[in-house]
């Protein structure tokens, strides 16, 4: 007799996770209300403790605290790892945000600082592991500096990805779609030196603020809207007092491109910046920090995920090019098959009111669990 869809193992796993939705929300509330802004080692350590406690409760064993670049991160693994689950617990929200905007659920949406980027993704990963009974061959890495470019954890991520067959990244989905490609990223600092003078005699000085304004326009003009290449001046500062011609100015540039060729074009142009005003000098620091993630590196995993979503009775999966960067680009650059956007379905990441669709959390946890199962049952091992 042919089993009904509800009786298939995949559907049974999904239904089991749906029955645990309230438990998932409890864990999410704990993580969201445990603030963890990048750069705060005390709060980040407390957040890692929370994740570790959930690991003990949900899968029966805790992780190991690992120091990298002077910062703490968390690694949990079973057996010989073949699949890497990549998460980060740090958020962009400063300490104190939760006092005015605590975790809450209304109208089927959970909200709170860091809920979608990416604390719901961590919860989904833990429950996927729990649903599979902590299978052999999985490594979970939870880092604490992704939101500031992973300066401490990049080498650790590359080390932990060594010998891994697949990296599954728990960043939030893109409007429900998985992230099968990502733009490469570059970060620059442009420093301008001029000459200070009394503001009543501006011609005798060399105004670093004016030079900065011209340079910012030059940089913005490097963008190519047809190719989707951005070159965005962001943070800026200049001057010392209101009645002094500024002798120093500085601004940051965030650039993103879908191809290495475009990133390199921006790189050459940034290195070629020259001053407009006599008496000013320009220094450019920084450079390319994440290579683009191509569709080829994610193609196989995405096709498997799409088939598994169908077996779970979920809506058809879409794959998109994501404009933002993630740690998955480090694993992709190593040639490790990488699939991103497996975390929460929600929106407004990094913005006031970010949210997660609660009913999709068990679905995405089930998708992750079945994809892990599929990977581990392949050549080289079994669940």
C-alpha positions in Angstrom: 0.0 0.0 0.0 1.4 3.4 -1.0 1.9 5.6 2.1 0.0 8.9 2.3 2.2 12.0 2.1 1.7 12.6 5.8 3.2 9.2 6.5 6.5 9.8 4.7 9.6 10.3 6.9 10.1 13.8 5.6 6.6 14.8 6.3 6.7 13.2 9.8 9.9 15.1 10.6 8.2 18.4 9.5 5.1 17.6 11.6 7.3 16.8 14.6 9.0 20.2 14.3 5.7 22.0 13.9 4.6 20.5 17.3 7.8 22.1 18.7 7.1 25.6 17.4 6.4 27.0 20.9 9.7 25.5 22.1 11.5 27.1 19.2 9.9 30.5 20.1 11.0 30.1 23.7 14.6 29.6 22.5 14.4 32.5 20.1 13.1 34.8 22.8 16.0 33.9 25.1 18.5 34.6 22.3 17.0 37.9 21.2 16.6 39.3 24.7 20.2 38.2 25.4 21.8 41.1 23.5 25.0 40.5 21.6 26.3 43.5 19.8 29.5 43.1 17.8 32.6 44.1 19.8 31.1 43.5 23.3 33.0 40.4 24.6 30.9 40.1 27.8 27.5 40.1 26.1 28.8 38.0 23.2 30.1 35.5 25.7 26.7 35.3 27.5 25.0 34.7 24.1 27.4 31.9 23.3 26.6 30.4 26.8 22.9 30.5 25.9 23.5 28.7 22.6 25.7 26.2 24.3 23.0 25.5 26.9 20.5 25.0 24.2 22.8 22.5 22.5 23.1 20.5 25.8 19.3 20.5 26.2 18.4 19.8 22.5 21.1 17.5 21.3 22.7 16.2 24.5 26.1 17.7 24.3 27.7 21.1 24.5 30.2 22.8 22.2 33.8 24.0 22.7 34.7 27.6 23.1 37.4 28.6 20.6 39.5 31.7 20.7 40.4 33.3 17.3 41.8 36.8 16.8 41.2 37.6 20.5 37.5 36.8 20.3 35.5 33.8 21.4 33.5 31.6 19.1 31.7 28.2 19.6 32.3 24.9 17.8 30.1 21.8 18.2 30.7 18.6 16.1 30.0 14.9 16.0 32.2 12.3 14.4 34.2 13.2 11.3 32.5 16.4 10.1 31.3 16.4 6.5 28.8 19.2 6.7 29.4 22.6 8.2 26.5 24.7 9.6 27.7 28.3 9.7 26.1 30.8 12.0 26.9 34.1 13.8 25.4 35.3 17.1 26.5 39.0 16.9 24.1 41.7 15.8 24.2 45.3 14.7 22.1 46.5 17.6 23.8 48.4 20.5 23.4 47.4 24.1 20.1 48.7 25.5 18.1 48.3 22.4 16.1 45.4 23.8 14.9 47.6 26.7 12.7 49.6 24.3 12.2 46.9 21.8 12.0 43.5 23.4 11.1 40.2 21.7 7.4 39.9 20.9 5.1 37.9 18.7 2.1 39.5 17.0 0.1 38.5 13.9 2.3 35.5 13.3 5.5 37.5 13.3 8.3 37.6 15.9 10.2 40.8 16.2 13.2 42.1 18.2 16.8 43.2 17.7 18.7 40.5 15.7 15.6 38.2 15.4 16.1 37.7 11.6 19.8 38.3 11.4 20.4 35.7 12.5 19.2 34.4 15.8 16.2 32.6 14.3 18.6 30.9 12.0 20.6 29.6 15.0 17.4 28.3 16.6 16.4 26.5 13.4 19.8 24.9 13.1 19.6 23.6 16.7 16.2 22.1 16.2 17.2 20.5 12.9 20.1 18.8 14.7 17.7 17.8 17.4 15.2 16.4 14.9 17.9 14.2 13.5 19.2 13.0 16.8 22.5 14.8 16.6 23.7 12.9 13.6 27.4 11.9 13.0 29.3 14.1 10.6 28.1 17.6 11.4 30.1 20.6 12.6 28.3 23.8 13.9 30.3 27.0 14.0 28.8 30.1 15.8 31.0 33.2 15.3 30.8 36.5 17.0 32.1 39.1 14.5 30.3 38.6 11.2 28.5 41.9 11.3 31.9 43.8 11.3 33.4 41.8 8.5 34.7 38.7 10.4 38.2 40.1 11.0 38.8 37.6 13.9 36.9 34.6 12.7 37.8 34.4 9.0 40.8 32.2 9.5 38.8 30.0 11.9 36.0 29.6 9.3 38.5 28.6 6.7 40.1 26.1 9.1 36.8 24.6 10.1 35.7 24.3 6.4 38.8 22.2 5.6 37.8 18.8 4.4 34.1 19.7 4.5 31.8 18.5 1.7 29.1 21.2 2.1 28.7 24.4 4.0 25.1 25.4 4.9 24.8 29.1 5.9 22.0 30.1 8.3 21.7 33.7 7.1 18.1 34.8 6.6 16.4 34.0 3.3 15.9 36.7 0.7 12.1 37.2 0.6 11.8 33.4 1.1 14.4 32.6 -1.5 17.7 30.9 -0.9 20.9 32.8 -1.7 22.6 30.9 -4.4 25.1 33.6 -5.3 26.4 36.7 -3.6 28.1 39.9 -4.6 31.7 40.3 -3.7 32.5 43.1 -1.3 35.2 45.7 -0.7 35.7 48.2 2.0 37.9 51.3 1.7 39.0 54.3 3.9 39.9 57.5 2.1 42.1 59.8 4.2 42.7 63.4 3.1 45.3 65.7 4.5 45.1 69.4 3.9 46.3 72.5 5.7 44.6 74.2 8.7 44.1 77.9 8.7 41.7 80.4 10.3 38.3 80.2 8.6 38.4 83.9 8.0 41.2 83.4 5.5 40.2 80.1 3.7 42.5 80.7 0.7 45.6 80.3 2.9 44.5 76.8 4.0 43.9 73.6 2.1 40.3 72.5 2.9 40.2 68.8 3.5 36.4 68.9 3.8 36.0 70.4 0.3 38.5 67.8 -1.1 36.5 65.1 0.6 33.2 66.3 -1.0 34.8 66.1 -4.4 36.3 62.7 -3.8 32.9 61.3 -2.5 31.3 62.4 -5.8 34.1 60.8 -7.8 33.7 57.5 -5.9 29.9 57.5 -6.2 30.4 57.9 -10.0 32.2 54.6 -10.1 29.0 52.6 -9.6 27.4 50.8 -12.6 23.7 50.4 -12.2 23.4 48.1 -15.3 25.9 45.6 -13.8 24.6 46.1 -10.2 28.0 47.4 -9.0 27.9 49.8 -6.1 30.5 52.3 -4.7 28.8 54.0 -1.8 30.5 56.6 0.4 29.2 56.0 4.0 30.8 57.3 7.2 32.5 60.7 7.0 34.3 63.0 9.4 36.4 66.2 9.1 37.7 69.2 11.0 38.4 70.1 14.6 36.6 73.4 15.3 33.9 75.5 13.6 36.3 78.4 12.8 39.2 76.4 11.4 39.8 75.2 7.8 39.9 71.4 8.2 43.4 69.9 7.9 42.1 66.3 7.9 39.1 64.4 6.6 38.2 60.8 6.2 35.3 58.8 4.7 34.5 55.1 4.2 33.4 53.4 1.0 31.4 50.2 0.7 31.6 48.6 -2.8 29.8 45.5 -4.0 29.9 43.7 -7.4 28.7 40.4 -8.9 32.0 39.7 -10.7 35.6 39.8 -9.7 36.3 41.9 -12.8 34.1 44.6 -11.5 35.6 44.5 -8.0 39.0 44.8 -9.5 37.8 47.8 -11.6 36.7 49.6 -8.5 40.0 48.6 -6.8 42.1 50.2 -9.5 39.9 53.3 -9.6 40.2 53.7 -5.8 43.9 53.4 -5.9 44.0 56.0 -8.7 42.2 58.7 -6.8 44.0 62.0 -7.1 43.4 65.4 -5.3 41.5 68.2 -6.9 42.7 71.0 -4.6 46.3 72.3 -4.3 47.8 71.4 -0.9 45.8 68.3 -0.3 47.0 64.7 -0.3 45.0 61.4 -0.5 45.7 58.0 1.1 43.4 55.0 0.3 43.3 52.0 2.7 41.4 48.7 2.5 40.5 46.6 -0.4 38.5 43.6 -1.5 37.5 41.5 1.4 35.0 38.9 0.1 35.1 37.4 -3.4 31.8 36.9 -5.2 30.0 33.6 -4.6 29.0 32.1 -7.9 25.9 30.1 -8.7 28.1 27.1 -9.7 29.3 26.6 -6.2 25.7 26.3 -4.9 24.0 24.7 -7.9 24.1 21.1 -6.7 23.0 21.8 -3.1 20.2 24.1 -4.4 18.8 21.4 -6.7 18.9 18.9 -3.8 17.2 21.5 -1.5 14.5 22.2 -4.1 13.7 18.5 -4.4 13.6 18.1 -0.7 11.3 21.1 -0.3 8.9 19.4 -2.7 9.0 16.2 -0.7 8.1 18.2 2.4 5.1 19.7 0.6 6.6 23.2 0.9 6.3 25.9 -1.8 8.8 25.8 -4.6 12.2 27.1 -3.7 13.7 30.1 -5.5 17.4 31.0 -5.7 18.6 34.6 -6.0 21.7 36.7 -6.2 22.1 38.4 -2.8 23.6 41.9 -2.6 25.0 41.6 0.9 28.0 39.6 2.1 28.3 36.6 4.4 30.8 34.2 5.8 29.6 31.7 3.2 31.8 33.5 0.7 34.8 32.4 2.6 33.8 28.7 2.3 32.8 29.2 -1.4 36.2 30.7 -2.1 37.8 27.5 -0.9 35.8 25.5 -3.4 33.5 24.0 -0.8 29.9 23.6 -2.1 28.0 26.3 -0.2 24.3 27.2 0.1 23.3 30.4 1.8 20.0 31.8 3.0 18.8 28.7 4.8 17.8 30.7 7.9 14.7 32.5 8.8 12.0 33.8 6.5 11.4 37.4 7.4 12.5 40.9 6.6 13.9 44.3 7.6 17.3 43.0 8.6 19.4 45.7 10.2 16.3 47.9 10.4 14.0 48.9 13.2 11.2 46.3 13.3 13.0 43.3 11.7 10.8 40.3 11.9 10.5 36.5 11.3 7.5 34.6 10.0 6.9 32.2 12.9 5.2 29.4 11.0 8.0 29.1 8.6 10.6 28.4 11.3 9.7 24.7 11.6 9.5 24.4 7.8 13.0 25.8 7.3 14.3 23.7 10.2 12.8 20.6 8.4 14.4 21.7 5.1 17.8 22.0 6.8 17.4 18.7 8.5 16.5 16.8 5.4 19.3 18.5 3.4 21.7 17.5 6.1 20.4 13.9 6.0 20.7 13.8 2.3 24.3 15.0 2.4 25.3 12.6 5.2 23.6 9.6 3.5 25.7 10.3 0.3 29.1 8.7 -0.5 31.4 8.6 2.5 28.9 8.1 5.4 25.4 7.7 6.6 23.1 9.2 9.2 
